[in-house]
Amino acid sequence: MVKTLMRSVREYKKSSILTPVFVTFEVILEVMIPLLMAKLIDYGIEAGNMQYILKMGAILVICCIVSLTFGALSGKYAAVASAGFAKNLRMDMYNKVQEYSFSNIDKFSAASIVTRLTTDITNIQNAYQMAIRVAVRSPIMLIFALFMAFQINSHLAPIFVIAIPILAVGLWLIIQNAKTIFERVFRTYDHLNNVVQENLHGIRVVKSFVREDHETEKFGKVSQTIYKDFSKAERILAFNAPLMQFCAYGCMLLISWLGAKLIVASGNNPAVGMTTGDLTSMFSYTMQILMSLMMFSMVFVMITISYASMERAVEILNEESDIHNPEHPISQVEDGSIVFENVSFRYGKNADKLCLDHINLNIPAGATVGIIGGTGSSKSTLVQLIPRLYDVSEGSVKVGGRDVREYDLETLRQQVAMVLQKNVLFSGTIKDNLRWGKEDATDEEMLHVCKLAQADDFIQTFPDRYDTYIEQGGTNVSGGQKQRLCIARALLKKPKILILDDSTSAVDTKTDAMIRKAFREEIPDTTNIIIAQRISSVEDADMILVLDDGKIDGVGTHAELLKENAIYREVYESQQKGGIEE
């Protein structure tokens, strides 16, 4: 896990190495200061030697300034290294998500990915900063201070050897109990983000049904769960401070008591005694040793909190896309012909039910194919196999006479334009959105495709026309306008296959007919696949496919299906009846 995360350090290795170097110099000087103060007391103050006091005082001031400088530099480089590491890690995770297939994205919820890219990355950043600074400082301080304590008085120093295991065992027990709770908290954060995201996406529905109180209550329950878990974890971690104080004050009491005895004894036998300066420095080393343990415990607490975050980040980085380019990919699609050979598909390897069951279909290049079927009949699933958004479970899908798994993914998807069921526009101008289809598209090209998609008429009514700003999610245009802009964007790719997945449902029948007419006249060589609920949207297609529960129930023209297919006839008659009544 650590090896995977460390790949994101990259250009910040220098800062990551300099931080512990400066920390080491800072600690060495800090450990020297109590020794210098002991000499100042014993040979300067008690002896009344003013010259020695001034000399040692100057050395102490210099040591403090240099130590402070090293500390500031270590803090600066630690901040640069941790912030840079977090930036790279966030980018690596985001890039990895971009490589995912639809099945990989289905594995992680959108809310979970957002949490991992925000809260989890922040936790990892804080842990990394402590790891390269505090986690280096603490053991070095502990070792050096212990060494100096034994040098000053080997009779008092064993007190620390007793205190350290007590503190270490106590910290280990605290961390083990808190770790499980923090792992649960981050899973709850995913749920919290999901509630917020769902509410914001459906805010118009919430308000129209006056369900604000229900949504507030739902959010409150999740928030309360996080509060309870965090409170429980923090209560466990709170034992850290009293345990530390118990060890610190216990050591100081023992050192004071035994040190006083040794000072008195030094009058009779200097070899076993100690000076006042030695006792003062022992107090300083006591605080340094115990503070180093305290800082070490803080590192462990931070790592405990961030451990779950690290696992979640590594899950994103280690997730391999189910769809890969072949070793020798084909880089050209000959034409828009499509063949389904005994195709079956299921979502997930362990899923029992087949979404598509032994589909056999042959669509010639340039044909217009309509797909009709009830909700859940796997219409969208069928067309998503063509640009290889999912891979078939059995059989094969061929485009231009070759299996889609033989193509370079980018080449294949450039030649298959898809207007999805959920139309998405991004914040930016209309031109910005259209250029998703072709980055270097000219104004003339954009005007042409917008006329084909019957979008130019309403664009011309906007004050800024093609420079009109589209709000996030396209909230400032209607559903029909959004659909037409998405169709125009797809047409800019000049694809060999165009798939409209119920993409004219918000368009009136007249405009729908005009769009289909424009397709027949302007892009006759493009294979058009139209998924629709309205018979009128597909009745003039060269071939109509009727899907029912993942199986082909009928294939033919409008006239043929009216005679031979009960499902198609039932849909047609219900829509005709509605039209007559209207």
RANOR-V406381 format. One record per backbone hydrogen bond with DSSP energy under -0.5 kcal/mol. CO is the residue of the C=O (numbers start at 1). NH is the residue of the N-H. E is the energy in kcal/mol with one decimal. If there is no record, write none. Layout:
[[CO;NH;E] [CO;NH;E]]
This chain:
[[1;5;-2.1] [2;6;-2.7] [3;7;-0.7] [4;7;-0.6] [5;8;-2.0] [6;9;-1.7] [6;10;-0.6] [9;12;-2.4] [10;13;-1.6] [12;16;-1.9] [13;17;-2.0] [14;18;-2.7] [15;19;-1.8] [16;20;-0.7] [17;21;-1.3] [18;22;-2.6] [19;23;-2.2] [20;24;-2.2] [21;25;-1.8] [22;26;-2.3] [23;27;-2.5] [24;28;-2.3] [25;29;-1.9] [26;30;-2.1] [27;31;-2.5] [28;32;-1.5] [29;33;-1.4] [30;34;-0.8] [31;35;-0.7] [32;36;-2.2] [33;37;-2.4] [34;38;-2.1] [35;39;-1.9] [36;40;-2.2] [37;41;-2.3] [38;42;-2.8] [39;43;-2.8] [39;44;-0.6] [40;44;-1.0] [40;45;-2.3] [41;46;-2.7] [44;48;-1.0] [44;49;-1.8] [48;50;-1.0] [49;53;-1.9] [50;54;-2.5] [51;55;-2.2] [52;56;-2.9] [53;57;-2.4] [54;58;-2.1] [55;59;-1.9] [56;60;-2.5] [57;61;-2.2] [58;62;-2.3] [59;63;-2.6] [60;64;-2.4] [61;65;-2.4] [62;66;-2.8] [63;67;-2.6] [64;68;-2.4] [65;69;-2.2] [66;70;-2.6] [67;71;-2.4] [68;72;-2.4] [69;73;-2.5] [70;74;-2.5] [71;75;-2.1] [72;76;-2.3] [73;77;-2.7] [74;78;-2.1] [75;79;-1.9] [76;80;-2.2] [77;81;-2.7] [78;82;-2.5] [79;83;-2.3] [80;84;-2.4] [81;85;-2.5] [82;86;-2.4] [83;87;-2.1] [84;88;-2.6] [85;89;-2.7] [86;90;-2.5] [87;91;-2.1] [88;92;-2.9] [89;93;-2.5] [90;94;-2.3] [91;95;-2.8] [92;96;-2.0] [93;97;-2.1] [94;98;-1.7] [95;99;-0.9] [96;99;-0.8] [96;100;-0.6] [97;100;-1.0] [101;105;-2.1] [102;106;-2.3] [103;107;-0.9] [104;108;-1.0] [109;113;-2.1] [110;114;-2.2] [111;115;-2.2] [112;116;-2.3] [113;117;-1.9] [114;118;-0.9] [115;118;-0.6] [115;120;-2.2] [116;121;-0.6] [118;122;-2.2] [119;123;-2.1] [120;124;-2.2] [121;125;-2.6] [122;126;-2.3] [123;127;-2.2] [124;128;-2.6] [125;129;-2.3] [126;130;-2.0] [127;131;-2.2] [128;132;-2.2] [129;133;-0.9] [130;135;-3.3] [133;137;-2.5] [134;138;-2.8] [135;139;-0.6] [136;140;-1.4] [137;141;-2.8] [138;142;-2.5] [139;143;-2.5] [140;144;-2.7] [141;145;-2.6] [142;146;-2.2] [143;147;-2.3] [144;148;-2.5] [145;149;-2.4] [146;150;-2.3] [147;151;-1.8] [148;152;-2.1] [149;153;-2.5] [153;157;-1.7] [156;159;-1.9] [157;160;-1.8] [157;161;-0.7] [158;162;-1.3] [159;163;-2.0] [160;164;-2.8] [161;165;-0.7] [162;166;-1.1] [163;167;-2.4] [164;168;-2.7] [165;169;-2.7] [166;170;-2.0] [167;171;-2.4] [168;172;-2.2] [169;173;-2.1] [170;174;-2.0] [171;175;-2.6] [172;176;-2.3] [173;177;-1.7] [174;178;-1.8] [175;179;-2.3] [176;180;-0.8] [177;181;-0.6] [178;182;-2.0] [179;183;-1.9] [180;184;-1.6] [181;185;-2.1] [182;186;-1.9] [183;187;-1.2] [184;188;-1.8] [185;189;-1.9] [186;190;-1.4] [187;191;-1.3] [188;192;-2.5] [189;193;-2.7] [190;194;-2.1] [191;195;-2.2] [192;196;-2.3] [193;197;-2.9] [194;198;-2.6] [195;199;-2.1] [196;200;-2.6] [197;201;-2.4] [198;202;-1.8] [200;203;-1.0] [202;206;-2.6] [203;207;-2.3] [204;208;-2.2] [205;209;-1.9] [206;211;-2.8] [207;210;-0.9] [211;215;-2.3] [212;216;-2.6] [213;217;-2.4] [214;218;-2.3] [215;219;-2.5] [216;220;-2.5] [217;221;-2.0] [218;222;-1.6] [219;223;-2.7] [220;224;-2.4] [221;225;-1.8] [222;226;-2.0] [223;227;-2.3] [224;228;-2.6] [225;229;-2.3] [226;230;-2.9] [227;231;-2.6] [228;232;-2.3] [229;233;-2.6] [230;234;-2.9] [231;235;-2.2] [232;236;-1.7] [233;237;-2.4] [234;238;-1.7] [236;239;-1.3] [237;240;-1.9] [238;241;-0.7] [238;242;-0.8] [239;243;-1.8] [240;244;-2.1] [241;245;-2.8] [242;246;-2.6] [243;247;-2.0] [244;248;-2.6] [245;249;-3.0] [246;250;-2.1] [247;251;-2.3] [248;252;-2.4] [249;253;-2.5] [250;254;-2.2] [251;255;-2.8] [252;256;-2.6] [253;257;-2.6] [254;258;-3.0] [255;259;-2.9] [256;260;-2.2] [257;261;-1.6] [258;262;-2.2] [259;263;-2.4] [260;264;-2.2] [261;265;-2.6] [262;266;-1.5] [262;274;-0.7] [264;267;-1.2] [265;268;-0.9] [265;269;-2.8] [269;272;-1.6] [269;273;-0.8] [275;279;-1.9] [276;280;-2.2] [277;281;-2.4] [278;282;-2.1] [279;283;-1.8] [280;284;-1.7] [281;285;-2.7] [282;286;-2.3] [283;287;-2.1] [284;288;-2.4] [285;289;-2.9] [286;290;-2.5] [287;291;-2.6] [288;292;-2.0] [289;293;-1.7] [290;294;-2.3] [291;295;-2.9] [292;296;-2.2] [293;297;-2.3] [294;298;-1.9] [295;299;-2.1] [296;300;-2.1] [297;301;-2.4] [298;302;-2.7] [299;303;-2.8] [300;304;-2.5] [301;305;-2.5] [302;306;-2.4] [303;307;-1.7] [304;308;-0.7] [306;310;-2.9] [307;311;-2.4] [308;312;-2.1] [309;313;-2.3] [310;314;-2.7] [311;315;-1.8] [312;316;-1.3] [313;317;-2.0] [314;318;-3.0] [315;319;-1.1] [322;324;-0.5] [326;329;-0.6] [330;408;-2.6] [332;334;-0.6] [337;400;-2.3] [338;363;-3.7] [339;341;-0.6] [339;398;-3.0] [340;342;-0.7] [340;361;-2.1] [341;396;-1.6] [343;359;-3.0] [344;393;-1.9] [344;394;-2.1] [345;355;-2.5] [345;356;-1.8] [346;348;-0.8] [348;351;-1.1] [356;345;-2.0] [356;358;-0.6] [359;343;-2.6] [361;340;-3.1] [362;364;-0.5] [363;338;-2.8] [364;367;-1.6] [367;369;-0.6] [367;528;-2.4] [368;542;-1.4] [368;543;-1.6] [369;530;-3.4] [370;545;-3.4] [371;532;-1.9] [372;547;-2.8] [374;377;-1.6] [377;550;-1.0] [378;382;-1.7] [379;383;-1.6] [380;384;-1.8] [381;385;-0.7] [382;385;-1.0] [383;386;-1.1] [383;387;-0.7] [384;389;-2.2] [384;390;-1.0] [389;102;-1.4] [394;344;-1.7] [396;341;-2.9] [397;404;-2.7] [398;339;-2.5] [399;402;-1.5] [402;399;-2.7] [403;406;-2.4] [404;407;-1.0] [406;330;-2.3] [408;412;-2.6] [409;413;-2.6] [410;414;-1.8] [411;415;-1.1] [412;415;-0.6] [412;416;-0.6] [415;417;-0.6] [415;496;-1.3] [415;497;-2.1] [417;499;-3.0] [418;420;-0.8] [419;501;-2.4] [421;423;-0.9] [425;473;-1.2] [428;470;-3.8] [429;433;-2.0] [430;434;-2.5] [431;435;-2.2] [433;436;-1.3] [434;437;-2.0] [434;438;-0.6] [438;441;-1.6] [442;446;-2.1] [443;447;-2.4] [444;448;-2.2] [445;449;-2.2] [446;450;-2.0] [447;451;-1.7] [448;452;-1.9] [449;453;-2.2] [450;455;-3.7] [450;456;-1.3] [451;454;-1.0] [455;459;-1.8] [456;460;-2.2] [458;461;-0.6] [459;462;-1.4] [462;465;-0.9] [464;467;-2.7] [465;468;-1.7] [466;431;-1.7] [468;430;-1.4] [469;471;-0.5] [470;428;-1.8] [471;474;-2.8] [472;475;-0.5] [474;477;-1.3] [478;482;-2.5] [479;483;-2.1] [480;484;-2.0] [481;485;-2.1] [482;486;-2.1] [483;487;-2.0] [484;488;-2.3] [485;489;-2.3] [486;490;-1.9] [487;491;-2.2] [488;492;-1.4] [490;493;-1.2] [491;494;-1.9] [496;527;-2.8] [497;417;-2.6] [498;500;-0.5] [498;529;-2.8] [499;419;-2.9] [499;501;-0.7] [500;502;-1.4] [500;531;-3.1] [502;505;-0.7] [504;507;-1.3] [508;512;-2.5] [509;513;-2.3] [510;514;-2.1] [511;515;-2.3] [512;516;-2.1] [513;517;-2.3] [514;518;-2.2] [515;519;-1.9] [516;520;-2.0] [517;521;-1.9] [518;522;-2.9] [519;523;-1.9] [523;526;-1.3] [526;528;-0.5] [527;498;-3.3] [527;529;-0.5] [528;369;-3.6] [528;530;-0.5] [529;500;-3.1] [529;531;-0.6] [530;371;-2.7] [530;532;-0.5] [531;502;-1.6] [534;537;-1.0] [535;538;-1.6] [535;539;-1.6] [538;541;-2.1] [539;558;-0.5] [543;370;-2.9] [544;556;-1.9] [545;372;-2.9] [545;547;-0.6] [546;553;-3.3] [546;554;-1.3] [547;374;-0.6] [548;551;-1.2] [550;357;-2.7] [551;548;-2.7] [551;553;-0.6] [554;546;-3.1] [556;544;-3.0] [557;561;-2.5] [558;562;-1.9] [559;563;-1.3] [560;564;-2.4] [561;565;-2.7] [564;566;-0.6] [565;569;-2.2] [566;570;-2.3] [567;571;-2.3] [568;572;-2.6] [569;573;-2.7] [570;574;-2.1] [571;575;-2.0] [572;576;-2.7] [573;577;-2.4] [574;578;-1.8] [575;579;-2.2] [576;580;-2.5] [577;581;-2.5] [578;582;-2.1]]
